Amino acid sequence: MGFGHGVHHCVGAPIARVQLQEAVSALVRRFPGLRAAAPPQWKAGLKTRAPRSLPVAW
């Protein structure tokens, strides 16, 4: 995830990173065999880089 840099750095970035880390950790603990089934499909655009989809299997 990107949160900008310099004067445009998001002040909520640290809490967003902690939330994402906890969510992914909980998901992996709940489904230990979870894995990517295919590479992510990325959204097209110059302003943001975000996954459009990430197929998973377990």
CYANA upper distance limits for C-alpha pairs under 8 A (distance plus 0.5 A):
  1 MET  CA     49 ARG  CA      8.30
  1 MET  CA     50 ALA  CA      8.05
  2 GLY  CA     48 THR  CA      8.46
  2 GLY  CA     49 ARG  CA      8.30
  3 PHE  CA      9 HIS  CA      6.25
  3 PHE  CA     10 CYS  CA      5.89
  3 PHE  CA     13 ALA  CA      6.57
  4 GLY  CA      8 HIS  CA      6.17
  4 GLY  CA      9 HIS  CA      5.02
  4 GLY  CA     10 CYS  CA      6.91
  5 HIS  CA      9 HIS  CA      4.82
  5 HIS  CA     10 CYS  CA      8.29
  9 HIS  CA     13 ALA  CA      8.30
 12 GLY  CA     16 ALA  CA      6.72
 13 ALA  CA     17 ARG  CA      6.63
 14 PRO  CA     18 VAL  CA      6.88
 15 ILE  CA     19 GLN  CA      6.62
 16 ALA  CA     20 LEU  CA      6.64
 17 ARG  CA     21 GLN  CA      6.58
 18 VAL  CA     22 GLU  CA      6.64
 19 GLN  CA     23 ALA  CA      6.59
 20 LEU  CA     24 VAL  CA      6.64
 21 GLN  CA     25 SER  CA      6.57
 22 GLU  CA     26 ALA  CA      6.58
 23 ALA  CA     27 LEU  CA      6.69
 24 VAL  CA     28 VAL  CA      6.69
 25 SER  CA     29 ARG  CA      6.67
 26 ALA  CA     30 ARG  CA      6.57
 27 LEU  CA     31 PHE  CA      6.53
 28 VAL  CA     32 PRO  CA      5.64
 28 VAL  CA     33 GLY  CA      8.20
 28 VAL  CA     34 LEU  CA      7.06
 31 PHE  CA     58 TRP  CA      7.83
 33 GLY  CA     57 ALA  CA      8.42
 33 GLY  CA     58 TRP  CA      5.43
 34 LEU  CA     56 VAL  CA      7.21
 34 LEU  CA     57 ALA  CA      6.27
 34 LEU  CA     58 TRP  CA      4.98
 35 ARG  CA     56 VAL  CA      6.07
 35 ARG  CA     57 ALA  CA      6.08
 35 ARG  CA     58 TRP  CA      6.75
 36 ALA  CA     54 LEU  CA      7.45
 36 ALA  CA     55 PRO  CA      6.55
 36 ALA  CA     56 VAL  CA      4.96
 36 ALA  CA     57 ALA  CA      6.82
 37 ALA  CA     54 LEU  CA      8.28
 37 ALA  CA     55 PRO  CA      5.81
 37 ALA  CA     56 VAL  CA      5.16
 37 ALA  CA     57 ALA  CA      6.02
 38 ALA  CA     54 LEU  CA      7.44
 38 ALA  CA     55 PRO  CA      6.31
 38 ALA  CA     56 VAL  CA      7.75
 39 PRO  CA     54 LEU  CA      7.19
 39 PRO  CA     55 PRO  CA      8.14
 40 PRO  CA     51 PRO  CA      6.67
 40 PRO  CA     52 ARG  CA      7.81
 40 PRO  CA     53 SER  CA      6.23
 40 PRO  CA     54 LEU  CA      5.03
 40 PRO  CA     55 PRO  CA      7.68
 41 GLN  CA     51 PRO  CA      6.24
 41 GLN  CA     52 ARG  CA      5.85
 41 GLN  CA     53 SER  CA      5.80
 41 GLN  CA     54 LEU  CA      7.08
 42 TRP  CA     49 ARG  CA      7.53
 42 TRP  CA     50 ALA  CA      6.38
 42 TRP  CA     51 PRO  CA      4.84
 42 TRP  CA     52 ARG  CA      5.58
 42 TRP  CA     53 SER  CA      7.66
 43 LYS  CA     49 ARG  CA      7.06
 43 LYS  CA     50 ALA  CA      6.26
 43 LYS  CA     51 PRO  CA      6.33
 43 LYS  CA     52 ARG  CA      5.73
 44 ALA  CA     49 ARG  CA      8.05
 45 GLY  CA     49 ARG  CA      7.60
